[in-house]
Amino acid sequence: MIACVSYNAETGQIALNGQAPEVCNEYVIMGAGDFLTLSVGRAFDTEVFTTAAGLLLLSFVTGHFAGRLVRWLGK
């Protein structure tokens, strides 16, 4: 069950406001089943992370040594 609720800060009460979750302007509360349904397939992909981190490290090291080479050739 997914519900749109409003929070009243003065009284500290939470009340259903009847809006659809797609157009809710306040807070959306969902059950455990809905949360698990939404979170399936959004797991952290270690292969993509390893590839991206490796490429970033390679570009950093290549740029560093290219800068050293340009500095050495400039002297």
N, CA and C atoms as a LAMMPS dump frame, in Angstrom:
ITEM: TIMESTEP
0
ITEM: NUMBER OF ATOMS
225
ITEM: BOX BOUNDS ff ff ff
-5.0000000000000000e+02 5.0000000000000000e+02
-5.0000000000000000e+02 5.0000000000000000e+02
-5.0000000000000000e+02 5.0000000000000000e+02
ITEM: ATOMS id mol type element x y z
1 1 1 N 0.841 -1.178 0
2 1 2 C 0 0 0
3 1 3 C 0.884 1.239 0
4 2 1 N 0.624 2.126 -0.913
5 2 2 C 1.326 3.406 -0.975
6 2 3 C 0.305 4.499 -0.697
7 3 1 N 0.64 5.414 0.21
8 3 2 C -0.294 6.47 0.58
9 3 3 C 0.421 7.808 0.669
10 4 1 N -0.288 8.855 0.301
11 4 2 C 0.213 10.212 0.436
12 4 3 C -0.304 10.77 1.762
13 5 1 N 0.588 11.302 2.572
14 5 2 C 0.19 11.813 3.881
15 5 3 C 0.701 13.236 4.071
16 6 1 N 0.038 13.949 4.962
17 6 2 C 0.441 15.302 5.339
18 6 3 C 0.887 15.289 6.796
19 7 1 N 1.862 16.118 7.1
20 7 2 C 2.364 16.22 8.467
21 7 3 C 2.069 17.619 8.989
22 8 1 N 1.434 17.691 10.158
23 8 2 C 1.149 18.959 10.81
24 8 3 C 2.187 19.157 11.911
25 9 1 N 3.088 20.115 11.72
26 9 2 C 4.183 20.326 12.654
27 9 3 C 3.701 20.856 14
28 10 1 N 2.6 21.583 14.01
29 10 2 C 2.099 22.153 15.263
30 10 3 C 1.558 21.079 16.198
31 11 1 N 0.813 20.137 15.62
32 11 2 C 0.207 19.095 16.451
33 11 3 C 1.005 17.798 16.436
34 12 1 N 1.91 17.653 15.467
35 12 2 C 2.699 16.435 15.357
36 12 3 C 1.935 15.26 14.792
37 13 1 N 0.834 15.52 14.097
38 13 2 C 0 14.456 13.569
39 13 3 C 0.263 14.232 12.083
40 14 1 N 0.111 12.979 11.689
41 14 2 C 0.201 12.582 10.283
42 14 3 C -1.193 12.149 9.851
43 15 1 N -1.651 12.669 8.697
44 15 2 C -2.994 12.345 8.213
45 15 3 C -2.947 12.032 6.722
46 16 1 N -3.756 11.054 6.305
47 16 2 C -3.884 10.763 4.885
48 16 3 C -4.56 11.948 4.206
49 17 1 N -4.043 12.355 3.047
50 17 2 C -4.676 13.487 2.374
51 17 3 C -5.395 13.09 1.093
52 18 1 N -5.378 11.805 0.706
53 18 2 C -6.178 11.323 -0.403
54 18 3 C -5.615 11.576 -1.785
55 19 1 N -4.461 12.196 -1.906
56 19 2 C -3.875 12.427 -3.218
57 19 3 C -3.237 11.139 -3.739
58 20 1 N -3.159 11.036 -5.054
59 20 2 C -2.458 9.909 -5.665
60 20 3 C -0.956 10.085 -5.429
61 21 1 N -0.227 9.008 -5.254
62 21 2 C 1.223 9.124 -5.007
63 21 3 C 1.977 9.842 -6.126
64 22 1 N 1.487 9.786 -7.354
65 22 2 C 2.162 10.434 -8.478
66 22 3 C 2.126 11.954 -8.388
67 23 1 N 1.1 12.503 -7.734
68 23 2 C 0.948 13.959 -7.649
69 23 3 C 1.049 14.46 -6.213
70 24 1 N 1.585 13.643 -5.339
71 24 2 C 1.657 13.983 -3.918
72 24 3 C 2.64 15.13 -3.684
73 25 1 N 2.208 16.139 -2.925
74 25 2 C 3.062 17.275 -2.592
75 25 3 C 3.676 17.156 -1.209
76 26 1 N 3.301 16.162 -0.471
77 26 2 C 3.772 15.984 0.894
78 26 3 C 4.672 14.752 0.961
79 27 1 N 4.356 13.837 1.841
80 27 2 C 5.164 12.642 2.057
81 27 3 C 4.448 11.414 1.517
82 28 1 N 5.234 10.461 1.024
83 28 2 C 4.694 9.202 0.529
84 28 3 C 5.17 8.099 1.458
85 29 1 N 4.222 7.335 1.964
86 29 2 C 4.541 6.202 2.843
87 29 3 C 4.214 4.932 2.08
88 30 1 N 5.125 3.961 2.136
89 30 2 C 4.896 2.704 1.43
90 30 3 C 5.184 1.525 2.343
91 31 1 N 4.597 0.413 2.01
92 31 2 C 4.809 -0.807 2.766
93 31 3 C 6.109 -1.485 2.362
94 32 1 N 6.471 -2.52 3.114
95 32 2 C 7.719 -3.235 2.856
96 32 3 C 7.699 -3.916 1.492
97 33 1 N 6.571 -4.468 1.104
98 33 2 C 6.472 -5.129 -0.197
99 33 3 C 6.688 -4.177 -1.354
100 34 1 N 6.11 -2.974 -1.251
101 34 2 C 6.3 -1.968 -2.295
102 34 3 C 7.748 -1.515 -2.364
103 35 1 N 8.375 -1.351 -1.217
104 35 2 C 9.772 -0.933 -1.184
105 35 3 C 10.663 -1.977 -1.839
106 36 1 N 10.428 -3.253 -1.54
107 36 2 C 11.231 -4.319 -2.132
108 36 3 C 11.012 -4.404 -3.635
109 37 1 N 9.794 -4.153 -4.077
110 37 2 C 9.508 -4.157 -5.512
111 37 3 C 10.265 -3.035 -6.22
112 38 1 N 10.308 -1.859 -5.612
113 38 2 C 11.006 -0.723 -6.22
114 38 3 C 12.518 -0.886 -6.188
115 39 1 N 13.042 -1.552 -5.176
116 39 2 C 14.496 -1.637 -5.032
117 39 3 C 15.11 -2.791 -5.811
118 40 1 N 14.294 -3.711 -6.336
119 40 2 C 14.83 -4.823 -7.119
120 40 3 C 15.387 -4.275 -8.433
121 41 1 N 16.581 -4.689 -8.799
122 41 2 C 17.197 -4.239 -10.041
123 41 3 C 17.994 -2.965 -9.897
124 42 1 N 18.018 -2.386 -8.737
125 42 2 C 18.777 -1.158 -8.531
126 42 3 C 19.964 -1.399 -7.611
127 43 1 N 20.441 -2.623 -7.621
128 43 2 C 21.565 -2.97 -6.76
129 43 3 C 22.846 -2.338 -7.311
130 44 1 N 23.806 -2.193 -6.446
131 44 2 C 25.095 -1.628 -6.82
132 44 3 C 25.818 -2.608 -7.733
133 45 1 N 26.218 -2.17 -8.899
134 45 2 C 26.888 -3.038 -9.865
135 45 3 C 28.397 -2.884 -9.7
136 46 1 N 29.032 -3.881 -9.099
137 46 2 C 30.472 -3.798 -8.819
138 46 3 C 31.301 -3.857 -10.09
139 47 1 N 30.825 -4.533 -11.114
140 47 2 C 31.602 -4.608 -12.356
141 47 3 C 31.697 -3.24 -13.029
142 48 1 N 30.592 -2.515 -13.069
143 48 2 C 30.601 -1.174 -13.657
144 48 3 C 31.47 -0.239 -12.824
145 49 1 N 31.371 -0.342 -11.497
146 49 2 C 32.187 0.502 -10.626
147 49 3 C 33.667 0.213 -10.824
148 50 1 N 34.036 -1.062 -10.886
149 50 2 C 35.447 -1.434 -11.061
150 50 3 C 35.979 -0.923 -12.397
151 51 1 N 35.189 -1.057 -13.444
152 51 2 C 35.61 -0.569 -14.762
153 51 3 C 35.78 0.947 -14.758
154 52 1 N 34.814 1.661 -14.209
155 52 2 C 34.885 3.125 -14.184
156 52 3 C 36.044 3.604 -13.324
157 53 1 N 36.233 2.996 -12.161
158 53 2 C 37.34 3.406 -11.286
159 53 3 C 38.681 3.103 -11.943
160 54 1 N 38.782 1.972 -12.612
161 54 2 C 40.028 1.627 -13.3
162 54 3 C 40.347 2.595 -14.417
163 55 1 N 39.329 2.966 -15.191
164 55 2 C 39.557 3.919 -16.276
165 55 3 C 39.93 5.299 -15.746
166 56 1 N 39.307 5.709 -14.672
167 56 2 C 39.667 7.008 -14.083
168 56 3 C 41.089 6.998 -13.54
169 57 1 N 41.489 5.91 -12.899
170 57 2 C 42.847 5.791 -12.389
171 57 3 C 43.846 5.777 -13.533
172 58 1 N 43.542 5.05 -14.597
173 58 2 C 44.424 5 -15.76
174 58 3 C 44.58 6.378 -16.4
175 59 1 N 43.486 7.114 -16.525
176 59 2 C 43.573 8.45 -17.123
177 59 3 C 44.35 9.404 -16.221
178 60 1 N 44.212 9.257 -14.908
179 60 2 C 44.976 10.109 -13.989
180 60 3 C 46.469 9.841 -14.118
181 61 1 N 46.849 8.561 -14.104
182 61 2 C 48.271 8.201 -14.192
183 61 3 C 48.84 8.611 -15.541
184 62 1 N 48.095 8.392 -16.618
185 62 2 C 48.558 8.786 -17.951
186 62 3 C 48.736 10.289 -18.037
187 63 1 N 47.78 11.041 -17.532
188 63 2 C 47.888 12.497 -17.541
189 63 3 C 49.047 12.99 -16.691
190 64 1 N 49.27 12.339 -15.573
191 64 2 C 50.37 12.732 -14.694
192 64 3 C 51.708 12.539 -15.402
193 65 1 N 51.901 11.377 -15.998
194 65 2 C 53.169 11.12 -16.675
195 65 3 C 53.327 11.944 -17.944
196 66 1 N 52.22 12.228 -18.629
197 66 2 C 52.298 13.107 -19.802
198 66 3 C 52.715 14.51 -19.379
199 67 1 N 52.188 14.976 -18.26
200 67 2 C 52.603 16.282 -17.746
201 67 3 C 54.063 16.308 -17.345
202 68 1 N 54.53 15.232 -16.731
203 68 2 C 55.957 15.147 -16.379
204 68 3 C 56.829 15.152 -17.626
205 69 1 N 56.389 14.438 -18.677
206 69 2 C 57.148 14.393 -19.924
207 69 3 C 57.204 15.765 -20.574
208 70 1 N 56.084 16.47 -20.613
209 70 2 C 56.06 17.812 -21.193
210 70 3 C 56.95 18.749 -20.38
211 71 1 N 56.918 18.616 -19.084
212 71 2 C 57.78 19.448 -18.228
213 71 3 C 59.242 19.131 -18.477
214 72 1 N 59.572 17.854 -18.633
215 72 2 C 60.956 17.449 -18.851
216 72 3 C 61.443 17.933 -20.22
217 73 1 N 60.558 17.865 -21.243
218 73 2 C 60.945 18.316 -22.581
219 73 3 C 61.049 19.833 -22.639
220 74 1 N 60.357 20.532 -21.772
221 74 2 C 60.395 22 -21.776
222 74 3 C 61.651 22.58 -21.159
223 75 1 N 62.38 21.764 -20.408
224 75 2 C 63.606 22.29 -19.761
225 75 3 C 64.779 22.307 -20.674
